[in-house]
């Protein structure tokens, strides 16, 4: 089964955050998007941006979300990074998709990583 066809698990941890069942350290929220600090940061700035609607991964999101939702999500990621003050020095965006990537939480999310120098990918 491809990542874009995987069934969404409503009991994943980010679904629980969206329902308010577990707390998060919120950075940003709008009609489509929630952003909060990663609980195990790997850089001085480590924020997760998630859509409010249920998508398993980037593959599911890009295949099935409405264009308006995709546009709002992408603009929110850029705005959040800018508001975090990491745009000038630069930052890294990461989204893990499925088994080979090591995706742990099956609700689409983008990691915004900043505040330090990163090495080459690979
Ligand atoms: P991924 O491996 O791309 O699925 O990343 C999942 C991320 O979610 C990891 O960086 C975790 O540290 C983070 N995470 C897991 N549980 C929580 C939580 N309750 N609040 C914030 N971040 C979390």
Backbone and ligand atoms as CSV (ligand in chain L), in Angstrom:
chain,resi,resn,atom,element,x,y,z
A,1,UNK,N,N,0.857,-1.206,0.000
A,1,UNK,CA,C,0.000,0.000,0.000
A,1,UNK,C,C,0.888,1.249,0.000
A,2,UNK,N,N,0.587,2.223,-0.826
A,2,UNK,CA,C,1.418,3.433,-0.876
A,2,UNK,C,C,1.105,4.333,0.307
A,3,UNK,N,N,2.064,5.231,0.621
A,3,UNK,CA,C,1.885,6.123,1.775
A,3,UNK,C,C,0.638,6.974,1.627
A,4,UNK,N,N,0.271,7.321,0.383
A,4,UNK,CA,C,-0.893,8.191,0.185
A,4,UNK,C,C,-2.206,7.455,0.398
A,5,UNK,N,N,-2.162,6.114,0.491
A,5,UNK,CA,C,-3.398,5.327,0.656
A,5,UNK,C,C,-3.528,4.746,2.059
A,6,UNK,N,N,-2.514,4.948,2.928
A,6,UNK,CA,C,-2.545,4.352,4.251
A,6,UNK,C,C,-3.708,4.923,5.059
A,7,UNK,N,N,-4.373,4.052,5.827
A,7,UNK,CA,C,-5.499,4.494,6.644
A,7,UNK,C,C,-5.014,5.335,7.818
A,8,UNK,N,N,-5.715,6.435,8.071
A,8,UNK,CA,C,-5.353,7.335,9.169
A,8,UNK,C,C,-5.732,6.719,10.516
A,9,UNK,N,N,-4.809,6.773,11.464
A,9,UNK,CA,C,-5.051,6.264,12.825
A,9,UNK,C,C,-5.445,7.433,13.735
A,10,UNK,N,N,-6.706,7.540,14.135
A,10,UNK,CA,C,-7.148,8.682,14.944
A,10,UNK,C,C,-6.592,8.679,16.368
A,11,UNK,N,N,-5.887,7.617,16.733
A,11,UNK,CA,C,-5.298,7.564,18.080
A,11,UNK,C,C,-3.823,7.954,18.097
A,12,UNK,N,N,-3.296,8.453,16.957
A,12,UNK,CA,C,-1.893,8.887,16.980
A,12,UNK,C,C,-1.750,10.133,17.858
A,13,UNK,N,N,-0.511,10.370,18.300
A,13,UNK,CA,C,-0.270,11.397,19.332
A,13,UNK,C,C,-0.638,12.808,18.866
A,14,UNK,N,N,-0.461,13.091,17.581
A,14,UNK,CA,C,-0.796,14.444,17.113
A,14,UNK,C,C,-2.318,14.625,17.004
A,15,UNK,N,N,-3.036,13.559,16.707
A,15,UNK,CA,C,-4.503,13.633,16.730
A,15,UNK,C,C,-4.974,13.945,18.149
A,16,UNK,N,N,-4.298,13.363,19.143
A,16,UNK,CA,C,-4.663,13.621,20.547
A,16,UNK,C,C,-4.346,15.070,20.919
A,17,UNK,N,N,-3.231,15.595,20.408
A,17,UNK,CA,C,-2.914,17.014,20.648
A,17,UNK,C,C,-3.988,17.892,20.016
A,18,UNK,N,N,-4.396,17.576,18.790
A,18,UNK,CA,C,-5.418,18.383,18.105
A,18,UNK,C,C,-6.749,18.354,18.853
A,19,UNK,N,N,-7.067,17.226,19.481
A,19,UNK,CA,C,-8.330,17.123,20.238
A,19,UNK,C,C,-8.202,17.702,21.646
A,20,UNK,N,N,-6.992,18.154,22.000
A,20,UNK,CA,C,-6.782,18.735,23.327
A,20,UNK,C,C,-6.659,17.694,24.421
A,21,UNK,N,N,-6.435,16.431,24.031
A,21,UNK,CA,C,-6.344,15.354,25.029
A,21,UNK,C,C,-4.976,15.308,25.693
A,22,UNK,N,N,-3.957,15.780,24.975
A,22,UNK,CA,C,-2.643,15.951,25.590
A,22,UNK,C,C,-2.130,17.339,25.218
A,23,UNK,N,N,-1.304,17.929,26.106
A,23,UNK,CA,C,-0.886,19.317,25.884
A,23,UNK,C,C,0.225,19.440,24.845
A,24,UNK,N,N,0.383,20.650,24.359
A,24,UNK,CA,C,1.541,20.970,23.526
A,24,UNK,C,C,1.931,22.406,23.822
A,25,UNK,N,N,3.159,22.748,23.450
A,25,UNK,CA,C,3.635,24.127,23.606
A,25,UNK,C,C,3.408,24.827,22.266
A,26,UNK,N,N,2.257,25.483,22.178
A,26,UNK,CA,C,1.791,26.026,20.901
A,26,UNK,C,C,2.618,27.219,20.439
A,27,UNK,N,N,2.898,27.238,19.150
A,27,UNK,CA,C,3.642,28.336,18.524
A,27,UNK,C,C,2.722,29.148,17.621
A,28,UNK,N,N,1.773,28.469,16.963
A,28,UNK,CA,C,0.942,29.123,15.944
A,28,UNK,C,C,-0.298,28.263,15.716
A,29,UNK,N,N,-1.411,28.949,15.396
A,29,UNK,CA,C,-2.631,28.213,15.038
A,29,UNK,C,C,-3.467,29.059,14.095
A,30,UNK,N,N,-4.044,28.432,13.084
A,30,UNK,CA,C,-5.073,29.079,12.267
A,30,UNK,C,C,-6.122,28.024,11.913
A,31,UNK,N,N,-6.975,28.322,10.942
A,31,UNK,CA,C,-8.078,27.402,10.631
A,31,UNK,C,C,-7.593,26.025,10.190
A,32,UNK,N,N,-6.441,25.980,9.512
A,32,UNK,CA,C,-5.963,24.727,8.913
A,32,UNK,C,C,-4.778,24.112,9.642
A,33,UNK,N,N,-4.076,24.915,10.425
A,33,UNK,CA,C,-2.718,24.548,10.856
A,33,UNK,C,C,-2.538,24.724,12.361
A,34,UNK,N,N,-1.771,23.806,12.958
A,34,UNK,CA,C,-1.282,23.968,14.329
A,34,UNK,C,C,0.229,23.744,14.311
A,35,UNK,N,N,0.960,24.571,15.067
A,35,UNK,CA,C,2.413,24.385,15.194
A,35,UNK,C,C,2.781,24.422,16.669
A,36,UNK,N,N,3.707,23.543,17.048
A,36,UNK,CA,C,4.105,23.441,18.459
A,36,UNK,C,C,5.539,22.938,18.527
A,37,UNK,N,N,6.177,23.164,19.678
A,37,UNK,CA,C,7.567,22.749,19.856
A,37,UNK,C,C,7.667,21.228,19.959
A,38,UNK,N,N,8.697,20.680,19.305
A,38,UNK,CA,C,8.963,19.245,19.413
A,38,UNK,C,C,9.386,18.928,20.848
A,39,UNK,N,N,8.907,17.813,21.350
A,39,UNK,CA,C,9.172,17.429,22.744
A,39,UNK,C,C,10.618,16.948,22.935
A,40,UNK,N,N,11.263,16.516,21.851
A,40,UNK,CA,C,12.675,16.085,21.902
A,40,UNK,C,C,13.455,16.868,20.828
A,41,UNK,N,N,13.754,18.129,21.109
A,41,UNK,CA,C,14.356,18.962,20.059
A,41,UNK,C,C,15.746,18.494,19.668
A,42,UNK,N,N,16.040,18.579,18.379
A,42,UNK,CA,C,17.382,18.226,17.892
A,42,UNK,C,C,18.158,19.475,17.458
A,43,UNK,N,N,17.567,20.638,17.687
A,43,UNK,CA,C,18.252,21.897,17.387
A,43,UNK,C,C,17.641,22.956,18.306
A,44,UNK,N,N,18.334,24.100,18.464
A,44,UNK,CA,C,17.817,25.125,19.380
A,44,UNK,C,C,16.386,25.550,19.048
A,45,UNK,N,N,16.043,25.577,17.778
A,45,UNK,CA,C,14.646,25.787,17.359
A,45,UNK,C,C,14.182,24.511,16.669
A,46,UNK,N,N,13.148,23.889,17.204
A,46,UNK,CA,C,12.595,22.669,16.597
A,46,UNK,C,C,11.084,22.688,16.789
A,47,UNK,N,N,10.409,23.067,15.722
A,47,UNK,CA,C,8.948,23.224,15.750
A,47,UNK,C,C,8.334,22.265,14.744
A,48,UNK,N,N,7.196,21.700,15.109
A,48,UNK,CA,C,6.426,20.824,14.219
A,48,UNK,C,C,5.196,21.569,13.727
A,49,UNK,N,N,4.967,21.513,12.433
A,49,UNK,CA,C,3.779,22.135,11.833
A,49,UNK,C,C,2.899,21.019,11.288
A,50,UNK,N,N,1.629,21.019,11.709
A,50,UNK,CA,C,0.722,19.941,11.273
A,50,UNK,C,C,-0.576,20.535,10.736
A,51,UNK,N,N,-1.180,19.864,9.753
A,51,UNK,CA,C,-2.522,20.266,9.341
A,51,UNK,C,C,-3.537,19.791,10.385
A,52,UNK,N,N,-4.644,20.511,10.506
A,52,UNK,CA,C,-5.684,20.073,11.448
A,52,UNK,C,C,-6.471,18.881,10.905
A,53,UNK,N,N,-6.551,18.779,9.579
A,53,UNK,CA,C,-7.268,17.639,8.996
A,53,UNK,C,C,-6.375,16.395,9.003
A,54,UNK,N,N,-6.994,15.227,8.943
A,54,UNK,CA,C,-6.258,13.970,9.128
A,54,UNK,C,C,-5.581,13.460,7.855
A,55,UNK,N,N,-4.286,13.693,7.752
A,55,UNK,CA,C,-3.475,13.132,6.668
A,55,UNK,C,C,-2.327,12.351,7.287
A,56,UNK,N,N,-2.065,11.195,6.743
A,56,UNK,CA,C,-1.037,10.313,7.305
A,56,UNK,C,C,0.362,10.872,7.085
A,57,UNK,N,N,0.573,11.486,5.928
A,57,UNK,CA,C,1.929,11.875,5.532
A,57,UNK,C,C,1.848,12.954,4.457
A,58,UNK,N,N,3.020,13.463,4.084
A,58,UNK,CA,C,3.119,14.395,2.956
A,58,UNK,C,C,2.481,13.789,1.709
A,59,UNK,N,N,2.681,12.486,1.502
A,59,UNK,CA,C,2.133,11.828,0.314
A,59,UNK,C,C,0.609,11.894,0.323
A,60,UNK,N,N,0.010,11.586,1.466
A,60,UNK,CA,C,-1.446,11.656,1.618
A,60,UNK,C,C,-1.928,13.102,1.462
A,61,UNK,N,N,-1.212,14.028,2.111
A,61,UNK,CA,C,-1.609,15.442,2.091
A,61,UNK,C,C,-1.613,15.992,0.666
A,62,UNK,N,N,-0.534,15.788,-0.055
A,62,UNK,CA,C,-0.440,16.369,-1.397
A,62,UNK,C,C,-1.380,15.683,-2.377
A,63,UNK,N,N,-1.708,14.409,-2.111
A,63,UNK,CA,C,-2.628,13.701,-3.003
A,63,UNK,C,C,-4.088,14.070,-2.723
A,64,UNK,N,N,-4.407,14.390,-1.461
A,64,UNK,CA,C,-5.820,14.466,-1.078
A,64,UNK,C,C,-6.303,15.789,-0.490
A,65,UNK,N,N,-5.419,16.668,-0.051
A,65,UNK,CA,C,-5.871,17.955,0.492
A,65,UNK,C,C,-6.269,18.889,-0.646
A,66,UNK,N,N,-7.189,19.814,-0.317
A,66,UNK,CA,C,-7.605,20.820,-1.309
A,66,UNK,C,C,-6.446,21.792,-1.547
A,67,UNK,N,N,-6.344,22.328,-2.772
A,67,UNK,CA,C,-5.261,23.277,-3.068
A,67,UNK,C,C,-5.197,24.426,-2.064
A,68,UNK,N,N,-6.357,24.921,-1.622
A,68,UNK,CA,C,-6.371,26.025,-0.654
A,68,UNK,C,C,-5.700,25.613,0.666
A,69,UNK,N,N,-5.966,24.381,1.073
A,69,UNK,CA,C,-5.391,23.896,2.323
A,69,UNK,C,C,-3.877,23.734,2.192
A,70,UNK,N,N,-3.444,23.226,1.034
A,70,UNK,CA,C,-1.997,23.063,0.803
A,70,UNK,C,C,-1.316,24.430,0.790
A,71,UNK,N,N,-1.933,25.402,0.120
A,71,UNK,CA,C,-1.345,26.751,0.052
A,71,UNK,C,C,-1.266,27.365,1.443
A,72,UNK,N,N,-2.341,27.249,2.222
A,72,UNK,CA,C,-2.354,27.816,3.583
A,72,UNK,C,C,-1.270,27.153,4.435
A,73,UNK,N,N,-1.125,25.848,4.276
A,73,UNK,CA,C,-0.123,25.134,5.072
A,73,UNK,C,C,1.282,25.630,4.742
A,74,UNK,N,N,1.589,25.710,3.450
A,74,UNK,CA,C,2.939,26.121,3.039
A,74,UNK,C,C,3.230,27.556,3.470
A,75,UNK,N,N,2.246,28.432,3.330
A,75,UNK,CA,C,2.452,29.823,3.755
A,75,UNK,C,C,2.641,29.895,5.269
A,76,UNK,N,N,1.916,29.073,5.997
A,76,UNK,CA,C,2.068,29.067,7.459
A,76,UNK,C,C,3.474,28.627,7.852
A,77,UNK,N,N,4.010,27.615,7.182
A,77,UNK,CA,C,5.375,27.154,7.506
A,77,UNK,C,C,6.367,28.310,7.340
A,78,UNK,N,N,6.263,29.024,6.231
A,78,UNK,CA,C,7.165,30.159,5.996
A,78,UNK,C,C,6.992,31.263,7.020
A,79,UNK,N,N,5.740,31.555,7.353
A,79,UNK,CA,C,5.470,32.615,8.342
A,79,UNK,C,C,6.003,32.228,9.719
A,80,UNK,N,N,5.780,30.991,10.112
A,80,UNK,CA,C,6.237,30.533,11.438
A,80,UNK,C,C,7.762,30.638,11.527
A,81,UNK,N,N,8.456,30.170,10.489
A,81,UNK,CA,C,9.926,30.250,10.497
A,81,UNK,C,C,10.379,31.703,10.608
A,82,UNK,N,N,9.733,32.563,9.861
A,82,UNK,CA,C,10.095,33.986,9.923
A,82,UNK,C,C,9.847,34.534,11.328
A,83,UNK,N,N,8.686,34.218,11.877
A,83,UNK,CA,C,8.334,34.730,13.209
A,83,UNK,C,C,9.249,34.150,14.298
A,84,UNK,N,N,9.799,32.971,14.056
A,84,UNK,CA,C,10.738,32.376,15.017
A,84,UNK,C,C,12.113,33.038,14.953
A,85,UNK,N,N,12.313,33.879,13.939
A,85,UNK,CA,C,13.565,34.635,13.840
A,85,UNK,C,C,14.715,33.858,13.233
A,86,UNK,N,N,14.400,32.788,12.468
A,86,UNK,CA,C,15.471,31.947,11.934
A,86,UNK,C,C,15.658,32.101,10.427
A,87,UNK,N,N,14.886,33.013,9.822
A,87,UNK,CA,C,14.950,33.128,8.359
A,87,UNK,C,C,16.302,33.663,7.889
A,88,UNK,N,N,16.804,34.656,8.590
A,88,UNK,CA,C,18.042,35.303,8.119
A,88,UNK,C,C,19.221,34.315,8.118
A,89,UNK,N,N,19.374,33.563,9.191
A,89,UNK,CA,C,20.495,32.609,9.269
A,89,UNK,C,C,20.220,31.320,8.500
A,90,UNK,N,N,18.953,31.072,8.212
A,90,UNK,CA,C,18.590,29.875,7.463
A,90,UNK,C,C,18.118,28.754,8.377
A,91,UNK,N,N,17.396,27.841,7.775
A,91,UNK,CA,C,16.822,26.740,8.553
A,91,UNK,C,C,16.576,25.557,7.632
A,92,UNK,N,N,16.262,24.428,8.228
A,92,UNK,CA,C,16.004,23.201,7.455
A,92,UNK,C,C,14.568,22.752,7.694
A,93,UNK,N,N,13.894,22.325,6.627
A,93,UNK,CA,C,12.575,21.697,6.723
A,93,UNK,C,C,12.741,20.208,6.444
A,94,UNK,N,N,12.092,19.403,7.281
A,94,UNK,CA,C,12.131,17.944,7.096
A,94,UNK,C,C,10.718,17.411,7.233
A,95,UNK,N,N,10.348,16.497,6.341
A,95,UNK,CA,C,9.128,15.734,6.563
A,95,UNK,C,C,9.401,14.278,6.213
A,96,UNK,N,N,9.162,13.410,7.162
A,96,UNK,CA,C,9.384,11.987,6.965
A,96,UNK,C,C,8.111,11.348,6.434
A,97,UNK,N,N,8.292,10.462,5.470
A,97,UNK,CA,C,7.158,9.818,4.813
A,97,UNK,C,C,7.367,8.306,4.835
A,98,UNK,N,N,6.623,7.638,5.712
A,98,UNK,CA,C,6.610,6.187,5.691
A,98,UNK,C,C,7.831,5.504,6.277
A,99,UNK,N,N,7.879,4.222,6.064
A,99,UNK,CA,C,8.819,3.312,6.731
A,99,UNK,C,C,10.279,3.664,6.506
A,100,UNK,N,N,10.681,3.862,5.268
A,100,UNK,CA,C,12.108,4.087,4.992
A,100,UNK,C,C,12.620,5.384,5.598
A,101,UNK,N,N,11.735,6.342,5.826
A,101,UNK,CA,C,12.153,7.638,6.384
A,101,UNK,C,C,12.299,7.587,7.896
A,102,UNK,N,N,11.682,6.572,8.518
A,102,UNK,CA,C,11.643,6.517,9.978
A,102,UNK,C,C,10.523,7.351,10.573
A,103,UNK,N,N,9.498,7.675,9.785
A,103,UNK,CA,C,8.362,8.448,10.318
A,103,UNK,C,C,7.766,7.729,11.528
A,104,UNK,N,N,7.729,8.454,12.666
A,104,UNK,CA,C,7.234,7.861,13.914
A,104,UNK,C,C,5.753,8.138,14.129
A,105,UNK,N,N,5.333,9.358,13.812
A,105,UNK,CA,C,3.944,9.752,14.085
A,105,UNK,C,C,3.192,9.821,12.753
A,106,UNK,N,N,2.143,8.990,12.597
A,106,UNK,CA,C,1.458,8.906,11.306
A,106,UNK,C,C,0.388,9.984,11.108
A,107,UNK,N,N,0.777,11.230,11.403
A,107,UNK,CA,C,-0.026,12.413,11.052
A,107,UNK,C,C,0.969,13.371,10.400
A,108,UNK,N,N,0.697,13.784,9.160
A,108,UNK,CA,C,1.642,14.617,8.402
A,108,UNK,C,C,2.164,15.780,9.251
A,109,UNK,N,N,3.470,15.954,9.230
A,109,UNK,CA,C,4.088,17.081,9.942
A,109,UNK,C,C,5.373,17.479,9.252
A,110,UNK,N,N,5.653,18.773,9.349
A,110,UNK,CA,C,6.924,19.315,8.863
A,110,UNK,C,C,7.715,19.768,10.082
A,111,UNK,N,N,8.977,19.323,10.148
A,111,UNK,CA,C,9.885,19.799,11.184
A,111,UNK,C,C,10.534,21.090,10.691
A,112,UNK,N,N,10.455,22.165,11.477
A,112,UNK,CA,C,11.244,23.376,11.222
A,112,UNK,C,C,12.430,23.324,12.183
A,113,UNK,N,N,13.629,23.262,11.592
A,113,UNK,CA,C,14.853,23.097,12.385
A,113,UNK,C,C,15.751,24.306,12.160
A,114,UNK,N,N,16.126,24.964,13.246
A,114,UNK,CA,C,16.977,26.143,13.091
A,114,UNK,C,C,17.802,26.403,14.331
A,115,UNK,N,N,18.615,27.451,14.243
A,115,UNK,CA,C,19.414,27.871,15.388
A,115,UNK,C,C,20.779,27.234,15.464
A,116,UNK,N,N,21.112,26.396,14.483
A,116,UNK,CA,C,22.466,25.831,14.412
A,116,UNK,C,C,22.772,25.456,12.967
A,117,UNK,N,N,24.058,25.176,12.734
A,117,UNK,CA,C,24.503,24.748,11.395
A,117,UNK,C,C,24.222,23.258,11.213
A,118,UNK,N,N,23.644,22.890,10.096
A,118,UNK,CA,C,23.418,21.480,9.794
A,118,UNK,C,C,24.433,20.991,8.771
A,119,UNK,N,N,24.707,19.691,8.812
A,119,UNK,CA,C,25.610,19.082,7.848
A,119,UNK,C,C,24.874,18.702,6.572
A,120,UNK,N,N,25.608,18.110,5.638
A,120,UNK,CA,C,24.968,17.675,4.390
A,120,UNK,C,C,23.955,16.570,4.650
A,121,UNK,N,N,22.975,16.430,3.781
A,121,UNK,CA,C,22.005,15.352,3.886
A,121,UNK,C,C,22.674,14.026,3.533
A,122,UNK,N,N,22.127,12.972,4.093
A,122,UNK,CA,C,22.625,11.663,3.656
A,122,UNK,C,C,23.033,10.789,4.812
L,1,LIG,P1,P,8.802,11.817,12.850
L,1,LIG,O1,O,9.904,10.854,13.163
L,1,LIG,O2,O,9.104,12.672,11.634
L,1,LIG,O3,O,7.460,11.139,12.784
L,1,LIG,O4,O,8.784,12.862,14.036
L,1,LIG,C1,C,7.922,12.779,15.130
L,1,LIG,C2,C,8.356,13.839,16.090
L,1,LIG,O5,O,7.326,14.040,17.029
L,1,LIG,C3,C,9.632,13.514,16.884
L,1,LIG,O6,O,10.618,14.522,16.632
L,1,LIG,C4,C,9.159,13.543,18.344
L,1,LIG,O7,O,10.115,14.085,19.234
L,1,LIG,C5,C,7.917,14.395,18.263
L,1,LIG,N1,N,6.918,14.180,19.300
L,1,LIG,C6,C,6.421,12.988,19.730
L,1,LIG,N2,N,5.495,13.194,20.685
L,1,LIG,C7,C,5.406,14.534,20.850
L,1,LIG,C8,C,4.620,15.380,21.704
L,1,LIG,N3,N,3.736,14.865,22.568
L,1,LIG,N4,N,4.789,16.717,21.615
L,1,LIG,C9,C,5.676,17.232,20.749
L,1,LIG,N5,N,6.443,16.501,19.903
L,1,LIG,C10,C,6.316,15.167,19.964
